[in-house]
Amino acid sequence: MTPPTAALISSPVENKIATTSAKSKSESCGCSSTKSSKSSSKSALSESMQERIAKHPCYSEDAHHHYARMHVAVAPACNIQCNYCNRKYDCANESRPGVVSELLTPEEAAHKVMVIGGKIPQMTVLGIAGPGDPLANPEKTFRTFELIAAEAPDIKLCLSTNGLMLPEYVDRIKKLNIDHVTITINMVDPEIGTKIYPWIRYNRKRYTGLEASQILHQRQMESLDLLREADILCKVNSVMIPGINDEHLVEVGRVIREKGAFLHNIMPLISAPEHGTHFGLTGQRGPNPKELKKLQDHCAEGNMKIMRHCRQCRADAVGLLGEDRSQEFTKDKFMDMAPTYDLEARQVVHAGIDLLQAELQEKKAKVTNIQKAVETPKILVAVTTKGSGIVNQHFGHAKEFQIYEVDATEVKFVGHRKIDQYCQSGYGEEATLEEIISSIADCKAVLTSKVGNCPQESLRKAGIEPVEAYDAIDTVAKEFYAKFLQQEALLQQAPY
């Protein structure tokens, strides 16, 4: 069998790590990324908490560079209606929650997990997030988890819910060792909820208006209390809807923190008219990147850890965050594939990732200043990356930029911005480049493994410096920042 690490890493540094991990195969069972997590900047999480999320790409910002997730679409029914949601069960062209290419039975889902767990050994998390609500489909949801837990003990189980029925199932969740639960909470004021939720269905009755929002709010608060008491990690998702709940989400953050949620994911409203949602059809706009970052920063001031790397995945997403390989594993394909799940081979790959993370942490430590002698400006840089925390993607191949905030003290991930791929065999490239540059107009540089002469010239005209490199993101960002400060100093000294 070809070592699975080969499919994961390609740089010289990473290849050295892959070789080392293969040699230490017998020791890989005890490896974890706790050490690297421990040294993450400004982390307020306990050591035990860091260990619980170390390989969860949605719960750990560091893990999302290295580990993959997959969702299985076994839960079609939903018990609430959201004005930002329109579920689609046979769509391959949209990338947003509630969308799937096909529905699966629990048995089909379990088979798919065992196939992908072998083909993508860095896949560590199996989530059920729809396309409806997992707990509006409890038997299908829990049957799927039971089958996977029995066959793949190293894969973390995770569910995402609106919380309406969660109090009924906390004991069952705990018994199945589902350690990660996400609740979508968009309000703690039912009056605001009336603008988001037209109706809910609870105890076989349909509720509308304020009464519906009051019931949903009460159940969500009860869910938070029960998860805390059961020691189940809880992340809260909130959709930022300008003019409706954007200012209110600061209060949401305060309440969920007091009730034990450890991570708050504030996501932008997706409201394109072609998606057919109520908000999309009525013209409700979503926030722009600056508005989203400002709110996230404000909520972070309340000592709540903010998730900034969410990609608002489809309900059948497969792969690293930022990529979706679901079309490689449609039912007509994966049902004909023999499961290749191999626990020992997966552990070898994970050991290689541990070593890579340790090396990246060493690089990060070398470029991180513990204290600033003087106040230095913060700047944003855009990065093209295929993962692993490295600048390792061609500018023309990128479908998103990762955005980092840099100053003399640290390099901090603050978000991502989706773009249309620049290299499209010449078709529409000029217009695409204009849109790409517009999307990162507030950045001082693009850090990329390679960029052509034409886009280099256009970027510089827009005041964005193209930086070609192949190294750890922190290293490249700090090297650029040092040059940026030098240039700023020279400009200040230059005579007018």
QUIJO-V642294 format. One record per residue. N is the residue number from 1. RES is the residue in one small letter. SS is DSSP state (H for helix, E for strand, L for the rest). PSI is psi in radians with two decimals (NA if undefined). NEAR is the number of other ideal C-beta (glycine too) atoms within 10 Angstrom. Layout:
<<N:RES:SS:PSI:NEAR> <N:RES:SS:PSI:NEAR>>
This chain:
<<1:m:L:2.35:7> <2:t:L:2.30:7> <3:p:L:2.21:17> <4:p:H:-0.34:22> <5:t:H:-0.49:24> <6:a:H:-0.54:13> <7:a:H:-0.18:13> <8:l:L:-0.63:21> <9:i:L:2.67:24> <10:s:L:-0.29:13> <11:s:L:2.80:17> <12:p:H:-0.77:9> <13:v:H:-0.78:18> <14:e:H:-0.61:21> <15:n:H:-0.65:14> <16:k:H:-0.71:14> <17:i:H:-0.70:22> <18:a:H:-0.74:25> <19:t:H:-0.76:13> <20:t:H:-0.75:13> <21:s:H:-0.62:25> <22:a:H:-0.67:17> <23:k:H:-0.56:9> <24:s:L:0.55:14> <25:k:H:-0.71:14> <26:s:H:-0.28:9> <27:e:H:-0.03:11> <28:s:H:-0.34:19> <29:c:H:-0.58:13> <30:g:H:0.10:7> <31:c:L:2.56:18> <32:s:L:2.91:14> <33:s:L:0.43:26> <34:t:H:-0.73:14> <35:k:H:-0.82:14> <36:s:H:-0.61:24> <37:s:H:-0.60:24> <38:k:H:-0.53:14> <39:s:L:0.13:16> <40:s:L:2.50:14> <41:s:L:2.43:12> <42:k:L:0.50:9> <43:s:L:2.24:15> <44:a:L:0.14:9> <45:l:L:2.55:17> <46:s:L:2.85:10> <47:e:H:-0.69:11> <48:s:H:-0.64:8> <49:m:H:-0.76:17> <50:q:H:-0.68:21> <51:e:H:-0.62:15> <52:r:H:-0.49:21> <53:i:H:0.05:24> <54:a:L:-0.54:22> <55:k:L:0.35:24> <56:h:L:1.86:21> <57:p:L:-0.38:26> <58:c:L:-0.48:28> <59:y:L:-0.31:25> <60:s:L:2.12:24> <61:e:L:-0.68:20> <62:d:L:-0.74:24> <63:a:H:-0.49:26> <64:h:H:-0.27:24> <65:h:H:-0.35:25> <66:h:L:-0.57:27> <67:y:L:2.63:26> <68:a:E:2.84:23> <69:r:E:2.87:27> <70:m:E:2.58:24> <71:h:E:2.51:24> <72:v:L:2.34:30> <73:a:L:1.48:26> <74:v:L:-0.01:28> <75:a:E:1.46:26> <76:p:L:-0.52:17> <77:a:L:2.62:14> <78:c:L:2.64:21> <79:n:L:0.09:19> <80:i:E:2.78:24> <81:q:E:2.19:17> <82:c:E:2.45:20> <83:n:L:-0.18:22> <84:y:L:0.13:22> <85:c:L:2.41:22> <86:n:L:1.80:18> <87:r:L:2.43:17> <88:k:E:2.27:18> <89:y:L:-0.03:17> <90:d:L:0.71:9> <91:c:L:2.23:17> <92:a:L:0.00:16> <93:n:L:-0.17:8> <94:e:L:2.51:16> <95:s:L:1.56:17> <96:r:L:2.82:19> <97:p:L:2.58:24> <98:g:L:-0.03:25> <99:v:E:2.36:25> <100:v:L:2.82:26> <101:s:L:-0.55:19> <102:e:L:2.64:15> <103:l:L:2.64:20> <104:l:L:2.68:21> <105:t:L:2.84:13> <106:p:H:-0.68:20> <107:e:H:-0.71:12> <108:e:H:-0.70:18> <109:a:H:-0.75:26> <110:a:H:-0.72:25> <111:h:H:-0.74:20> <112:k:H:-0.74:26> <113:v:H:-0.74:23> <114:m:H:-0.56:21> <115:v:H:-0.89:20> <116:i:H:-0.57:27> <117:g:H:-0.42:24> <118:g:H:-0.71:21> <119:k:H:-0.48:19> <120:i:L:1.40:24> <121:p:L:-0.32:26> <122:q:L:0.11:25> <123:m:E:2.02:25> <124:t:E:-0.18:23> <125:v:E:2.29:20> <126:l:E:2.07:26> <127:g:E:2.59:23> <128:i:E:2.04:28> <129:a:L:0.43:28> <130:g:L:-2.72:31> <131:p:E:-0.16:24> <132:g:L:-2.27:23> <133:d:L:2.21:26> <134:p:H:-0.61:29> <135:l:H:0.01:26> <136:a:H:-0.10:20> <137:n:L:0.99:21> <138:p:H:-0.71:15> <139:e:H:-0.74:9> <140:k:H:-0.71:21> <141:t:H:-0.91:26> <142:f:H:-0.54:21> <143:r:H:-0.71:17> <144:t:H:-0.82:27> <145:f:H:-0.69:26> <146:e:H:-0.77:14> <147:l:H:-0.74:17> <148:i:H:-0.72:23> <149:a:H:-0.60:16> <150:a:H:-0.50:9> <151:e:H:-0.43:16> <152:a:L:1.35:21> <153:p:L:-0.32:9> <154:d:L:-0.09:13> <155:i:L:2.21:23> <156:k:E:2.46:21> <157:l:E:2.41:21> <158:c:E:2.47:24> <159:l:E:2.69:26> <160:s:E:2.29:24> <161:t:E:2.82:25> <162:n:L:-0.16:26> <163:g:L:-0.13:25> <164:l:L:-0.74:24> <165:m:L:0.08:19> <166:l:H:-0.71:24> <167:p:H:-0.50:17> <168:e:H:-0.32:13> <169:y:L:0.13:22> <170:v:H:-0.73:19> <171:d:H:-0.73:11> <172:r:H:-0.68:14> <173:i:H:-0.80:24> <174:k:H:-0.72:16> <175:k:H:-0.60:10> <176:l:L:0.06:17> <177:n:L:0.61:12> <178:i:L:1.83:24> <179:d:L:-0.12:17> <180:h:E:2.11:22> <181:v:E:2.33:27> <182:t:E:2.30:23> <183:i:E:2.33:23> <184:t:E:1.99:22> <185:i:L:1.96:27> <186:n:L:-0.08:29> <187:m:L:2.70:25> <188:v:L:0.15:20> <189:d:L:1.89:14> <190:p:H:-0.46:18> <191:e:H:-0.71:11> <192:i:H:-0.61:21> <193:g:H:-0.49:25> <194:t:L:-0.37:17> <195:k:L:-0.12:17> <196:i:L:-0.64:21> <197:y:E:1.90:23> <198:p:E:-0.66:14> <199:w:E:2.82:14> <200:i:E:2.77:23> <201:r:E:2.05:16> <202:y:E:2.25:17> <203:n:L:0.80:7> <204:r:L:0.38:5> <205:k:E:2.51:8> <206:r:E:2.21:11> <207:y:E:2.57:18> <208:t:E:2.98:13> <209:g:H:-2.54:13> <210:l:H:-0.67:12> <211:e:H:-0.71:14> <212:a:H:-0.78:23> <213:s:H:-0.65:24> <214:q:H:-0.75:15> <215:i:H:-0.80:19> <216:l:H:-0.77:25> <217:h:H:-0.82:19> <218:q:H:-0.73:13> <219:r:H:-0.65:19> <220:q:H:-0.72:26> <221:m:H:-0.70:16> <222:e:H:-0.69:15> <223:s:H:-0.78:26> <224:l:H:-0.76:22> <225:d:H:-0.76:13> <226:l:H:-0.68:20> <227:l:H:-0.71:23> <228:r:H:-0.78:15> <229:e:H:-0.55:11> <230:a:L:-0.01:13> <231:d:L:0.78:10> <232:i:L:2.23:17> <233:l:E:2.34:21> <234:c:E:2.16:22> <235:k:E:2.45:24> <236:v:E:2.23:27> <237:n:E:2.40:22> <238:s:E:2.39:23> <239:v:E:2.13:27> <240:m:E:2.04:20> <241:i:L:1.76:25> <242:p:L:2.33:18> <243:g:L:-0.14:9> <244:i:L:-1.03:19> <245:n:L:0.16:22> <246:d:L:-0.88:18> <247:e:L:-0.57:12> <248:h:L:-0.40:19> <249:l:H:-0.34:24> <250:v:H:-0.75:15> <251:e:H:-0.66:16> <252:v:H:-0.79:23> <253:g:H:-0.71:27> <254:r:H:-0.78:15> <255:v:H:-0.81:17> <256:i:H:-0.55:24> <257:r:H:-0.78:18> <258:e:H:-0.47:10> <259:k:L:0.14:19> <260:g:L:-0.08:16> <261:a:L:2.42:24> <262:f:L:-0.17:20> <263:l:E:2.32:23> <264:h:E:2.12:23> <265:n:E:1.82:21> <266:i:E:1.97:26> <267:m:E:2.59:20> <268:p:E:2.48:19> <269:l:L:2.31:22> <270:i:L:2.02:19> <271:s:L:0.62:21> <272:a:L:2.35:12> <273:p:H:-0.60:11> <274:e:H:-0.25:9> <275:h:H:-0.26:19> <276:g:L:0.27:12> <277:t:L:2.84:21> <278:h:H:-0.83:16> <279:f:H:-0.67:25> <280:g:H:-0.68:20> <281:l:H:-0.35:14> <282:t:H:0.05:10> <283:g:L:0.18:8> <284:q:L:2.13:18> <285:r:L:2.75:12> <286:g:L:2.95:19> <287:p:L:2.69:19> <288:n:L:2.92:11> <289:p:H:-0.65:17> <290:k:H:-0.73:9> <291:e:H:-0.74:14> <292:l:H:-0.82:21> <293:k:H:-0.71:19> <294:k:H:-0.77:13> <295:l:H:-0.77:22> <296:q:H:-0.76:20> <297:d:H:-0.73:13> <298:h:H:-0.78:15> <299:c:H:-0.55:22> <300:a:H:-0.43:16> <301:e:L:-0.37:10> <302:g:L:0.30:13> <303:n:L:0.44:10> <304:m:L:2.33:20> <305:k:L:2.23:20> <306:i:E:2.29:19> <307:m:E:2.21:20> <308:r:L:-0.01:19> <309:h:L:0.21:20> <310:c:L:2.46:17> <311:r:L:0.14:21> <312:q:L:1.11:16> <313:c:L:2.69:25> <314:r:L:2.84:25> <315:a:L:0.03:29> <316:d:L:0.46:28> <317:a:L:2.55:26> <318:v:E:2.31:24> <319:g:E:-2.94:21> <320:l:E:2.68:22> <321:l:L:2.35:21> <322:g:L:-0.19:20> <323:e:L:2.73:15> <324:d:L:1.95:18> <325:r:L:0.38:16> <326:s:H:-0.56:24> <327:q:H:-0.23:11> <328:e:H:-0.28:13> <329:f:H:0.84:21> <330:t:L:2.87:14> <331:k:H:-0.66:14> <332:d:H:-0.27:8> <333:k:H:-0.93:12> <334:f:H:-0.45:20> <335:m:L:-0.35:13> <336:d:L:0.00:8> <337:m:L:2.40:15> <338:a:L:2.39:8> <339:p:L:2.33:18> <340:t:L:0.36:15> <341:y:L:2.18:19> <342:d:L:1.84:14> <343:l:H:-0.75:15> <344:e:H:-0.75:10> <345:a:H:-0.65:19> <346:r:H:-0.69:22> <347:q:H:-0.57:20> <348:v:H:-0.80:22> <349:v:H:-0.77:26> <350:h:H:-0.62:25> <351:a:H:-0.68:25> <352:g:H:-0.68:30> <353:i:H:-0.70:28> <354:d:H:-0.78:22> <355:l:H:-0.70:20> <356:l:H:-0.77:29> <357:q:H:-0.71:23> <358:a:H:-0.73:14> <359:e:H:-0.68:17> <360:l:H:-0.64:24> <361:q:H:-0.65:22> <362:e:H:-0.75:12> <363:k:H:-0.73:19> <364:k:H:-0.74:21> <365:a:H:-0.60:12> <366:k:H:-0.46:11> <367:v:H:0.08:18> <368:t:L:2.18:16> <369:n:L:2.30:12> <370:i:L:-0.70:7> <371:q:L:2.62:6> <372:k:L:2.25:11> <373:a:L:-0.68:7> <374:v:L:2.79:5> <375:e:L:2.28:8> <376:t:L:2.65:16> <377:p:L:2.64:12> <378:k:L:2.38:14> <379:i:E:2.81:19> <380:l:E:2.47:18> <381:v:E:2.57:26> <382:a:E:2.47:26> <383:v:E:2.38:27> <384:t:L:2.16:23> <385:t:L:2.55:20> <386:k:L:0.06:17> <387:g:L:-3.04:22> <388:s:L:0.21:22> <389:g:L:0.44:23> <390:i:E:2.52:26> <391:v:L:1.75:24> <392:n:L:0.45:22> <393:q:L:2.46:21> <394:h:E:2.43:16> <395:f:H:-0.75:24> <396:g:H:-0.24:19> <397:h:H:-0.15:14> <398:a:L:2.45:26> <399:k:L:-0.02:15> <400:e:E:2.76:20> <401:f:E:2.42:25> <402:q:E:2.34:26> <403:i:E:2.25:22> <404:y:E:2.48:23> <405:e:E:2.23:17> <406:v:E:2.37:24> <407:d:L:-2.94:17> <408:a:L:-0.29:18> <409:t:L:-0.75:15> <410:e:L:2.92:20> <411:v:E:1.98:22> <412:k:E:2.20:17> <413:f:E:2.27:18> <414:v:E:-0.05:19> <415:g:E:-3.04:18> <416:h:E:2.72:19> <417:r:E:2.12:14> <418:k:E:2.52:13> <419:i:L:2.86:20> <420:d:L:2.45:15> <421:q:L:2.30:13> <422:y:L:-0.84:21> <423:c:L:1.83:14> <424:q:L:0.76:11> <425:s:L:0.60:6> <426:g:L:-0.27:7> <427:y:L:2.09:8> <428:g:L:0.26:12> <429:e:H:-0.63:19> <430:e:H:-0.84:10> <431:a:H:-0.69:10> <432:t:H:-0.73:18> <433:l:H:-0.70:20> <434:e:H:-0.74:12> <435:e:H:-0.69:12> <436:i:H:-0.84:25> <437:i:H:-0.68:19> <438:s:H:-0.63:10> <439:s:H:-0.36:18> <440:i:L:0.51:21> <441:a:L:-0.40:9> <442:d:L:0.09:14> <443:c:L:2.59:23> <444:k:L:-0.36:18> <445:a:E:2.77:25> <446:v:E:2.12:26> <447:l:E:2.05:29> <448:t:E:2.71:28> <449:s:L:-0.51:21> <450:k:E:2.48:14> <451:v:L:2.42:20> <452:g:L:2.89:15> <453:n:H:-0.70:8> <454:c:H:-0.93:12> <455:p:H:-0.53:22> <456:q:H:-0.83:17> <457:e:H:-0.75:11> <458:s:H:-0.68:17> <459:l:H:-0.79:24> <460:r:H:-0.68:11> <461:k:H:-0.54:9> <462:a:L:0.03:16> <463:g:L:0.36:12> <464:i:L:2.09:21> <465:e:E:2.12:18> <466:p:E:2.24:19> <467:v:E:1.99:20> <468:e:E:2.26:15> <469:a:L:2.89:18> <470:y:L:1.56:15> <471:d:L:-3.13:18> <472:a:E:2.45:26> <473:i:H:-0.77:25> <474:d:H:-0.74:24> <475:t:H:-0.85:19> <476:v:H:-0.72:26> <477:a:H:-0.75:26> <478:k:H:-0.59:22> <479:e:H:-0.75:15> <480:f:H:-0.70:20> <481:y:H:-0.69:22> <482:a:H:-0.74:12> <483:k:H:-0.65:13> <484:f:H:-0.79:18> <485:l:H:-0.68:15> <486:q:H:-0.77:10> <487:q:H:-0.69:11> <488:e:H:-0.71:13> <489:a:H:-0.72:10> <490:l:H:-0.67:9> <491:l:H:-0.65:8> <492:q:H:-0.52:7> <493:q:H:-0.36:7> <494:a:L:2.43:7> <495:p:L:2.56:3> <496:y:L:NA:2>>
